[in-house]
Amino acid sequence: MSTLMEKLQDLERRFQEINQRLADPGVIANHGSYQRYAKAHAELSPVMEKYQELQKLEKEREEAGAVLRESSDPELKELATTELNELEEKVKGVKEELRHLLLPRDPAEEKGVILEIRAGTGGEEAALFAADLLRMYTRYAEAQGWRVDTLSSHPTGVGGVKEVILGIEGKGVYGNLRFESGVHRVQRVPITEASGRIHTSAVTVAVLPEAEEVEVQIDPKDLRTDVFRSTGPGGQGVNTTDSAVRITHIPTGMVVTCQDERSQHKNKAKALKVLRARLFEKARAEQEAEIARNRRQQVGTGDRSERIRTYNFPQGRVTDHRLGLTLYTLEAVLEGELEELVSSLVAHGQAERLKAVA
């Protein structure tokens, strides 16, 4: 039995179980549980519909095969052969659709992005091309109906940009732009080049999914709270009761002590506020370090040789080196007409992921 069929049978059992749960009065009465099962049902429904179509086609294929084996009528056998060939193609197509439906979804695909463009090797010419890419991505995003905000920009004196950071929001932004990360190489004659010599420059692009707001949730089980008598100034009451609080966050070893208030409860509330702030800062720093690590992996060093795409002005062509795809529509691409490149890269990415689904 193929891995694909095993997965489909497992999902069918899961789908039947979900249907039973949705009919359970106890689940219906619990809004949270019902919503959870309803969401799972909605996610599995397209797969199950396609699986039912596959089962129907396979049954028809089996019947056509039986006619071919058992009939002695030449005309009937010819019809069965034709039908069988058609059904084979249909089964193949539906299985391919199912493989796509079974691909694990990247939750970041629907997110907005932080898109960073930086001039690399090539000096002012690289900065000018960075401005070209800024225009290209802005035009493309606007054509998709996405919202673009400039978060940071460092322009040069002659119309280029050393660095620009955009925030792009809309449906499926990261899923479409994720493959733009890397080094973009340009080959053209700079406007300052009197001899007409072609220069090669590089610009790095990083596409990062927008990070969710970091929320700090403290599990009471992770806390050890000690109370003791306050020391130092603060009045008679402060020094005669166990109002001081020391909270230790066991997973990190972080310790916060507060003894400013006479009330133990107020000191504990303050200590927790400080602890939350420290844990938030720790998580934020780790998140930024991870983003920086991803950025380094994406953009490399900015050297000319590390490129994902080349824009050749003398020949009017754009070549994506990952796909081996060359388009002679450079002007249109730089005006934001990226649909062919983006769709080809998304399809290529899906094909790579499909290798993991038998």
Buried (B, 14 or more C-beta within 10 A) or exposed (E): EEEBBEBBEEBBEEBEEBEEBBEEEEBEEEEEBBEBBBEBBEEBEEBBEBBEBBEEBBEBBEBBBEBBEEEEEEEEBEBBBEBBEBBEEBBEEBBEBBBEBBEEEBEBBBBBBBBBBBBBBBBBBBBBBBBBBBEBBBBBBEEBEBEBEEEEBBBBEEEBBBBBBBBBBBEBBBBBBBBBBBBBBBBBBBEEEEEEEEBBBBBBBBBBBBBEEEEBEBEEEEBEEEBEEBEEEBEEEBBEBEBBBBBBBEEEEBBBBBBEBBEBEBBBBBBBEBBBEBBEEBEBEEEEEEBEEBBEEBBBEBEBEBBBBBBBBEEBBBBBBBBEBEBEBBEBBBBBBBEBBBEBBBEBBEEEBBEEBE
